[in-house]
Amino acid sequence: MPKIKNLCTACEESFSVDGPISEEALQRVLTILDKIRPSDVGLEQEAYVARNWNNPSHDSNGRREPNGTDQDMPPIKYMHIHECETFSMGIFCMPPSSIIPLHDHPGMTVLSKLLYGELHVESYDWIDVNDQTEQLKARPAKLFKDCEMSRPQTTVLFPDRGGNIHTFRAITPCAVFDVLCPPYLPGVGRDCSYFKKSSLNESPAPNCSEVVWLDELEGHQPPEGFSVTSGSYKGPIIR
């Protein structure tokens, strides 16, 4: 059985609308996802380009404006693979310097596999605070991760920990395979929100370090300029 179909079967057996049915079930899915390679999802050529990408002064079209700005920078492409009531899976293909803005996954467990390329990750978790901050527009969050990922690896975040609010910036061409359990579903509290860092600078609780305050953008709308287009998935068909 192709690895991608094996992964889908494991997700069907391991996930529910309330999330993973057990820690053991989650680990089973993580183990299979960790073995997925670009060749398993039809991205061999893209991975080859990323491995040989060694000129940061050029964009993916090999061109650069004299003032250093990108020319015709392609948007991020999302290749949808599968979605059902309990999970969804797809791949974000990111050109160099592209950014997935700071956003969240409310009530969701998210498994992410960097298939190829180099990526910078910055992520946060909400801090539980007293009622005094409820009148503030911004909410405090603690830094969970601020690092570069430069080899194929798999990570997991949970509804209340593990960096649920996060942003990605592509250093080279890269691809991220995402499995969401359960998937986004507006109307039941699982709608993506986007955030920006606030100028507010105060400690929400004793012994809190590496804290930022985050403002939610209105209407669940991403920042201006963020663009994602649909890409053609070239891997094995799930059904």
Secondary structure as UniProt FT lines:
FT   HELIX           3..14
FT   STRAND          15..16
FT   TURN            17..18
FT   STRAND          19..20
FT   HELIX           23..34
FT   HELIX           38..41
FT   HELIX           44..51
FT   TURN            56..57
FT   TURN            60..61
FT   TURN            66..67
FT   STRAND          76..83
FT   STRAND          88..94
FT   TURN            96..97
FT   STRAND          99..103
FT   TURN            106..107
FT   STRAND          109..116
FT   STRAND          119..126
FT   HELIX           131..133
FT   TURN            134..135
FT   STRAND          139..149
FT   STRAND          153..158
FT   TURN            159..160
FT   STRAND          165..170
FT   STRAND          174..181
FT   TURN            186..189
FT   STRAND          194..197
FT   TURN            206..207
FT   STRAND          211..216
FT   HELIX           218..220
FT   TURN            224..225
FT   STRAND          228..230
//
